[in-house]
């Protein structure tokens, strides 16, 4: 895959950033470095600080989608790791971004609440806007790949699955 968007989505703590970095590092060295857009890092660099309510999260997700689309249109391979669990965003990506591939890193909340650094998030009080708990998650309806990213699935195994799928889709 030389250009397009690999969109990795899932709940907070599902391993999106880790898997995205491994995918980036596992791509063939063909003289081009893919662009990695990470939702948490993008949030940090934006000049406008948005909250975690649904409207703000949707606004950010559409920004990520348009940014990824713009970079892909310039010939880049974009790997975007973001929660962005909105059917509207997923549909926009499919309708507007040639070479769009969607990967859902699926992890049950019960598993996420046990992960280091996530127990406080998933045991937060109601009203904290945690996606998948008290803020609705619109899980992908037709992802190109679903990875159950827990149990025996390591980040390396997940990245291998993403790379295999991207290679297979690119050759079709």
C-alpha atoms as an extended CHARMM CRD file, in Angstrom:
* protein
*
       172  EXT
         1         1  UNK       CA              0.0000000000        0.0000000000        0.0000000000  PROA      1               0.0000000000
         2         2  UNK       CA              1.6430000000        3.2020000000       -1.1570000000  PROA      2               0.0000000000
         3         3  UNK       CA             -1.0630000000        5.7540000000       -0.4100000000  PROA      3               0.0000000000
         4         4  UNK       CA             -4.4010000000        5.9180000000        1.3080000000  PROA      4               0.0000000000
         5         5  UNK       CA             -5.5940000000        5.8430000000        4.8980000000  PROA      5               0.0000000000
         6         6  UNK       CA             -5.3060000000        3.0310000000        7.4240000000  PROA      6               0.0000000000
         7         7  UNK       CA             -7.7900000000        4.0200000000       10.1380000000  PROA      7               0.0000000000
         8         8  UNK       CA             -7.2820000000        2.1900000000       13.4390000000  PROA      8               0.0000000000
         9         9  UNK       CA            -10.1590000000        2.6750000000       15.8380000000  PROA      9               0.0000000000
        10        10  UNK       CA            -11.2990000000        1.2580000000       19.1520000000  PROA      10              0.0000000000
        11        11  UNK       CA            -11.9170000000        2.2580000000       22.7330000000  PROA      11              0.0000000000
        12        12  UNK       CA             -9.3570000000        4.0530000000       24.8730000000  PROA      12              0.0000000000
        13        13  UNK       CA             -6.6150000000        1.6090000000       25.7980000000  PROA      13              0.0000000000
        14        14  UNK       CA             -7.3510000000       -0.8350000000       22.9570000000  PROA      14              0.0000000000
        15        15  UNK       CA             -3.7870000000       -0.5250000000       21.6620000000  PROA      15              0.0000000000
        16        16  UNK       CA             -4.3530000000        1.7810000000       18.7130000000  PROA      16              0.0000000000
        17        17  UNK       CA             -1.2030000000        3.8930000000       19.1390000000  PROA      17              0.0000000000
        18        18  UNK       CA              1.0130000000        0.8820000000       19.8060000000  PROA      18              0.0000000000
        19        19  UNK       CA             -0.2910000000       -1.1080000000       16.8430000000  PROA      19              0.0000000000
        20        20  UNK       CA             -0.1590000000        1.9540000000       14.5560000000  PROA      20              0.0000000000
        21        21  UNK       CA              3.5170000000        2.4940000000       15.4010000000  PROA      21              0.0000000000
        22        22  UNK       CA              4.3090000000       -1.1600000000       14.7330000000  PROA      22              0.0000000000
        23        23  UNK       CA              2.4350000000       -1.0270000000       11.4210000000  PROA      23              0.0000000000
        24        24  UNK       CA              4.3850000000        2.0810000000       10.4240000000  PROA      24              0.0000000000
        25        25  UNK       CA              7.6660000000        0.3950000000       11.3260000000  PROA      25              0.0000000000
        26        26  UNK       CA              6.6780000000       -2.8170000000        9.5310000000  PROA      26              0.0000000000
        27        27  UNK       CA              5.9360000000       -1.2350000000        6.1790000000  PROA      27              0.0000000000
        28        28  UNK       CA              8.4360000000       -1.9090000000        3.4130000000  PROA      28              0.0000000000
        29        29  UNK       CA             11.1920000000        0.6830000000        3.1760000000  PROA      29              0.0000000000
        30        30  UNK       CA             10.4590000000        2.0850000000       -0.2770000000  PROA      30              0.0000000000
        31        31  UNK       CA             11.8530000000        5.5480000000        0.2750000000  PROA      31              0.0000000000
        32        32  UNK       CA              8.5790000000        6.9110000000        1.6570000000  PROA      32              0.0000000000
        33        33  UNK       CA              7.7310000000        7.2990000000        5.3000000000  PROA      33              0.0000000000
        34        34  UNK       CA              4.0650000000        7.0060000000        6.1800000000  PROA      34              0.0000000000
        35        35  UNK       CA              2.3920000000        9.7550000000        8.1580000000  PROA      35              0.0000000000
        36        36  UNK       CA              1.1960000000        8.6550000000       11.5850000000  PROA      36              0.0000000000
        37        37  UNK       CA             -1.6830000000       10.6710000000       13.0350000000  PROA      37              0.0000000000
        38        38  UNK       CA             -2.4540000000        9.8200000000       16.6400000000  PROA      38              0.0000000000
        39        39  UNK       CA             -5.6420000000       11.2520000000       18.1380000000  PROA      39              0.0000000000
        40        40  UNK       CA             -4.0720000000       11.9610000000       21.5430000000  PROA      40              0.0000000000
        41        41  UNK       CA             -1.0750000000       13.7410000000       20.0290000000  PROA      41              0.0000000000
        42        42  UNK       CA             -3.2020000000       15.7250000000       17.5860000000  PROA      42              0.0000000000
        43        43  UNK       CA             -5.3540000000       16.9020000000       20.4820000000  PROA      43              0.0000000000
        44        44  UNK       CA             -2.1990000000       18.2230000000       22.1780000000  PROA      44              0.0000000000
        45        45  UNK       CA             -1.0410000000       20.3190000000       19.2040000000  PROA      45              0.0000000000
        46        46  UNK       CA             -4.3320000000       21.8530000000       18.1390000000  PROA      46              0.0000000000
        47        47  UNK       CA             -4.6010000000       25.5330000000       19.0450000000  PROA      47              0.0000000000
        48        48  UNK       CA             -8.2130000000       25.0890000000       20.1440000000  PROA      48              0.0000000000
        49        49  UNK       CA             -8.8280000000       22.8940000000       23.1550000000  PROA      49              0.0000000000
        50        50  UNK       CA            -11.9810000000       20.8760000000       22.7830000000  PROA      50              0.0000000000
        51        51  UNK       CA            -13.6900000000       18.8480000000       25.4750000000  PROA      51              0.0000000000
        52        52  UNK       CA            -14.8480000000       15.2540000000       25.5780000000  PROA      52              0.0000000000
        53        53  UNK       CA            -18.5430000000       15.7740000000       25.0650000000  PROA      53              0.0000000000
        54        54  UNK       CA            -20.0330000000       14.1020000000       21.9920000000  PROA      54              0.0000000000
        55        55  UNK       CA            -20.1480000000       17.2960000000       19.9020000000  PROA      55              0.0000000000
        56        56  UNK       CA            -16.4600000000       18.0880000000       20.5300000000  PROA      56              0.0000000000
        57        57  UNK       CA            -15.3680000000       14.4980000000       19.9260000000  PROA      57              0.0000000000
        58        58  UNK       CA            -17.3060000000       14.4110000000       16.6410000000  PROA      58              0.0000000000
        59        59  UNK       CA            -15.7700000000       17.7190000000       15.5740000000  PROA      59              0.0000000000
        60        60  UNK       CA            -12.2710000000       16.3560000000       16.2600000000  PROA      60              0.0000000000
        61        61  UNK       CA            -13.0150000000       13.0730000000       14.4910000000  PROA      61              0.0000000000
        62        62  UNK       CA            -14.1370000000       14.9190000000       11.3540000000  PROA      62              0.0000000000
        63        63  UNK       CA            -10.9890000000       17.0400000000       11.5170000000  PROA      63              0.0000000000
        64        64  UNK       CA             -8.8470000000       13.8910000000       11.7060000000  PROA      64              0.0000000000
        65        65  UNK       CA            -10.7560000000       12.3770000000        8.7790000000  PROA      65              0.0000000000
        66        66  UNK       CA            -10.3200000000       15.4590000000        6.5970000000  PROA      66              0.0000000000
        67        67  UNK       CA             -6.6470000000       15.8250000000        7.5180000000  PROA      67              0.0000000000
        68        68  UNK       CA             -5.9580000000       12.1620000000        6.7280000000  PROA      68              0.0000000000
        69        69  UNK       CA             -7.8840000000       12.4870000000        3.4610000000  PROA      69              0.0000000000
        70        70  UNK       CA             -5.9180000000       15.5870000000        2.4710000000  PROA      70              0.0000000000
        71        71  UNK       CA             -2.5610000000       13.9420000000        3.1690000000  PROA      71              0.0000000000
        72        72  UNK       CA             -3.5610000000       10.7860000000        1.2900000000  PROA      72              0.0000000000
        73        73  UNK       CA             -4.6550000000       12.9120000000       -1.6810000000  PROA      73              0.0000000000
        74        74  UNK       CA             -1.1060000000       14.2790000000       -1.7620000000  PROA      74              0.0000000000
        75        75  UNK       CA              0.2440000000       10.7390000000       -2.1710000000  PROA      75              0.0000000000
        76        76  UNK       CA              0.9460000000        9.7930000000        1.4360000000  PROA      76              0.0000000000
        77        77  UNK       CA              0.0680000000        6.6380000000        3.2900000000  PROA      77              0.0000000000
        78        78  UNK       CA             -1.6310000000        7.8520000000        6.4660000000  PROA      78              0.0000000000
        79        79  UNK       CA             -2.0210000000        5.6920000000        9.5450000000  PROA      79              0.0000000000
        80        80  UNK       CA             -4.5960000000        7.2640000000       11.8340000000  PROA      80              0.0000000000
        81        81  UNK       CA             -5.0790000000        5.8920000000       15.3560000000  PROA      81              0.0000000000
        82        82  UNK       CA             -8.0990000000        7.4510000000       16.9870000000  PROA      82              0.0000000000
        83        83  UNK       CA            -11.1810000000        6.5300000000       18.9700000000  PROA      83              0.0000000000
        84        84  UNK       CA            -13.5040000000        8.4640000000       16.5990000000  PROA      84              0.0000000000
        85        85  UNK       CA            -16.3190000000        5.9300000000       16.9730000000  PROA      85              0.0000000000
        86        86  UNK       CA            -18.9610000000        7.7020000000       14.9130000000  PROA      86              0.0000000000
        87        87  UNK       CA            -20.8350000000        6.1390000000       12.0040000000  PROA      87              0.0000000000
        88        88  UNK       CA            -20.9310000000        9.5750000000       10.3470000000  PROA      88              0.0000000000
        89        89  UNK       CA            -17.1050000000        9.7330000000       10.3090000000  PROA      89              0.0000000000
        90        90  UNK       CA            -16.7210000000        6.1410000000        9.1530000000  PROA      90              0.0000000000
        91        91  UNK       CA            -19.1710000000        6.7590000000        6.2940000000  PROA      91              0.0000000000
        92        92  UNK       CA            -17.4580000000       10.0280000000        5.3430000000  PROA      92              0.0000000000
        93        93  UNK       CA            -14.1030000000        8.2510000000        5.1740000000  PROA      93              0.0000000000
        94        94  UNK       CA            -15.4870000000        5.4780000000        2.9670000000  PROA      94              0.0000000000
        95        95  UNK       CA            -17.2590000000        7.9500000000        0.6640000000  PROA      95              0.0000000000
        96        96  UNK       CA            -14.4120000000       10.4480000000        0.3260000000  PROA      96              0.0000000000
        97        97  UNK       CA            -11.0840000000        8.7200000000        0.8450000000  PROA      97              0.0000000000
        98        98  UNK       CA             -9.7520000000        6.4360000000       -1.8930000000  PROA      98              0.0000000000
        99        99  UNK       CA             -7.6160000000        3.6860000000       -0.3970000000  PROA      99              0.0000000000
       100       100  UNK       CA             -9.4300000000        3.8580000000        2.9590000000  PROA      100             0.0000000000
       101       101  UNK       CA             -9.0690000000        0.7860000000        5.1610000000  PROA      101             0.0000000000
       102       102  UNK       CA            -10.7110000000        0.5670000000        8.5680000000  PROA      102             0.0000000000
       103       103  UNK       CA             -9.4100000000       -1.5930000000       11.4000000000  PROA      103             0.0000000000
       104       104  UNK       CA            -11.3570000000       -2.0790000000       14.6150000000  PROA      104             0.0000000000
       105       105  UNK       CA             -9.2410000000       -3.0790000000       17.5900000000  PROA      105             0.0000000000
       106       106  UNK       CA            -11.9670000000       -4.6880000000       19.6500000000  PROA      106             0.0000000000
       107       107  UNK       CA            -11.3830000000       -5.1130000000       23.3740000000  PROA      107             0.0000000000
       108       108  UNK       CA            -14.1110000000       -5.6270000000       25.9890000000  PROA      108             0.0000000000
       109       109  UNK       CA            -14.4450000000       -2.8900000000       28.6110000000  PROA      109             0.0000000000
       110       110  UNK       CA            -13.8820000000       -5.5200000000       31.3130000000  PROA      110             0.0000000000
       111       111  UNK       CA            -10.4390000000       -6.1810000000       29.8180000000  PROA      111             0.0000000000
       112       112  UNK       CA             -9.6530000000       -2.4810000000       29.3670000000  PROA      112             0.0000000000
       113       113  UNK       CA            -10.4780000000       -1.7080000000       32.9930000000  PROA      113             0.0000000000
       114       114  UNK       CA             -7.6960000000       -4.1170000000       34.0140000000  PROA      114             0.0000000000
       115       115  UNK       CA             -4.9920000000       -2.6140000000       31.7980000000  PROA      115             0.0000000000
       116       116  UNK       CA             -2.2370000000       -0.5230000000       33.3370000000  PROA      116             0.0000000000
       117       117  UNK       CA             -3.1170000000        3.1550000000       33.3360000000  PROA      117             0.0000000000
       118       118  UNK       CA             -6.7330000000        2.5460000000       32.3120000000  PROA      118             0.0000000000
       119       119  UNK       CA             -8.3820000000        1.3000000000       35.4940000000  PROA      119             0.0000000000
       120       120  UNK       CA             -9.0150000000        4.8530000000       36.7510000000  PROA      120             0.0000000000
       121       121  UNK       CA            -10.4800000000        5.8410000000       33.3800000000  PROA      121             0.0000000000
       122       122  UNK       CA            -12.8660000000        2.9000000000       33.1670000000  PROA      122             0.0000000000
       123       123  UNK       CA            -13.8170000000        3.1220000000       36.8290000000  PROA      123             0.0000000000
       124       124  UNK       CA            -14.5450000000        6.8670000000       36.6330000000  PROA      124             0.0000000000
       125       125  UNK       CA            -17.7720000000        8.3510000000       37.8600000000  PROA      125             0.0000000000
       126       126  UNK       CA            -20.7110000000        8.6920000000       35.5120000000  PROA      126             0.0000000000
       127       127  UNK       CA            -20.5980000000       11.8530000000       33.4390000000  PROA      127             0.0000000000
       128       128  UNK       CA            -16.9100000000       11.6160000000       32.6310000000  PROA      128             0.0000000000
       129       129  UNK       CA            -17.6580000000       11.0440000000       28.9130000000  PROA      129             0.0000000000
       130       130  UNK       CA            -15.6560000000        7.8060000000       28.6930000000  PROA      130             0.0000000000
       131       131  UNK       CA            -16.4650000000        6.3890000000       25.2600000000  PROA      131             0.0000000000
       132       132  UNK       CA            -18.0330000000        2.9810000000       25.6440000000  PROA      132             0.0000000000
       133       133  UNK       CA            -19.1880000000        3.5630000000       29.2210000000  PROA      133             0.0000000000
       134       134  UNK       CA            -21.2470000000        6.6860000000       29.6960000000  PROA      134             0.0000000000
       135       135  UNK       CA            -20.6620000000        8.1220000000       26.2350000000  PROA      135             0.0000000000
       136       136  UNK       CA            -21.9970000000        6.0340000000       23.3550000000  PROA      136             0.0000000000
       137       137  UNK       CA            -19.5730000000        4.3100000000       21.0260000000  PROA      137             0.0000000000
       138       138  UNK       CA            -20.6870000000        3.7230000000       17.4550000000  PROA      138             0.0000000000
       139       139  UNK       CA            -18.5870000000        0.7030000000       16.6330000000  PROA      139             0.0000000000
       140       140  UNK       CA            -17.7490000000        0.1810000000       12.9570000000  PROA      140             0.0000000000
       141       141  UNK       CA            -20.5020000000       -1.3890000000       10.8810000000  PROA      141             0.0000000000
       142       142  UNK       CA            -18.2760000000       -2.7180000000        8.0930000000  PROA      142             0.0000000000
       143       143  UNK       CA            -14.5920000000       -2.5920000000        9.0740000000  PROA      143             0.0000000000
       144       144  UNK       CA            -12.0830000000       -4.1420000000        6.7060000000  PROA      144             0.0000000000
       145       145  UNK       CA            -10.5480000000       -5.9670000000        9.6620000000  PROA      145             0.0000000000
       146       146  UNK       CA            -11.5820000000       -6.7160000000       13.2490000000  PROA      146             0.0000000000
       147       147  UNK       CA             -8.8440000000       -7.6840000000       15.6780000000  PROA      147             0.0000000000
       148       148  UNK       CA             -9.7290000000       -8.9320000000       19.1400000000  PROA      148             0.0000000000
       149       149  UNK       CA             -6.7340000000       -7.1990000000       20.6970000000  PROA      149             0.0000000000
       150       150  UNK       CA             -6.4810000000       -9.0160000000       24.0160000000  PROA      150             0.0000000000
       151       151  UNK       CA             -5.7390000000      -12.4650000000       25.3800000000  PROA      151             0.0000000000
       152       152  UNK       CA             -3.2380000000      -14.2000000000       23.1200000000  PROA      152             0.0000000000
       153       153  UNK       CA             -3.1370000000      -11.3220000000       20.6330000000  PROA      153             0.0000000000
       154       154  UNK       CA              0.0310000000       -9.2920000000       21.1450000000  PROA      154             0.0000000000
       155       155  UNK       CA              0.5960000000       -5.8690000000       19.5740000000  PROA      155             0.0000000000
       156       156  UNK       CA              3.0490000000       -7.5090000000       17.1430000000  PROA      156             0.0000000000
       157       157  UNK       CA              0.4420000000      -10.0830000000       16.0720000000  PROA      157             0.0000000000
       158       158  UNK       CA             -2.1550000000       -7.3440000000       15.6290000000  PROA      158             0.0000000000
       159       159  UNK       CA              0.2550000000       -5.2780000000       13.5060000000  PROA      159             0.0000000000
       160       160  UNK       CA              1.0240000000       -8.3470000000       11.3690000000  PROA      160             0.0000000000
       161       161  UNK       CA             -2.7040000000       -8.8030000000       10.7220000000  PROA      161             0.0000000000
       162       162  UNK       CA             -3.0770000000       -5.1530000000        9.6960000000  PROA      162             0.0000000000
       163       163  UNK       CA             -0.0770000000       -5.3370000000        7.3620000000  PROA      163             0.0000000000
       164       164  UNK       CA             -1.3150000000       -8.5790000000        5.7890000000  PROA      164             0.0000000000
       165       165  UNK       CA             -4.7660000000       -7.0950000000        5.1980000000  PROA      165             0.0000000000
       166       166  UNK       CA             -3.3370000000       -3.8680000000        3.7390000000  PROA      166             0.0000000000
       167       167  UNK       CA             -1.0400000000       -5.8300000000        1.4280000000  PROA      167             0.0000000000
       168       168  UNK       CA             -3.9050000000       -8.0850000000        0.3190000000  PROA      168             0.0000000000
       169       169  UNK       CA             -6.2370000000       -5.1170000000       -0.3340000000  PROA      169             0.0000000000
       170       170  UNK       CA             -3.5240000000       -3.2030000000       -2.2210000000  PROA      170             0.0000000000
       171       171  UNK       CA             -3.0470000000       -6.1080000000       -4.6160000000  PROA      171             0.0000000000
       172       172  UNK       CA             -6.7750000000       -6.3950000000       -5.4210000000  PROA      172             0.0000000000
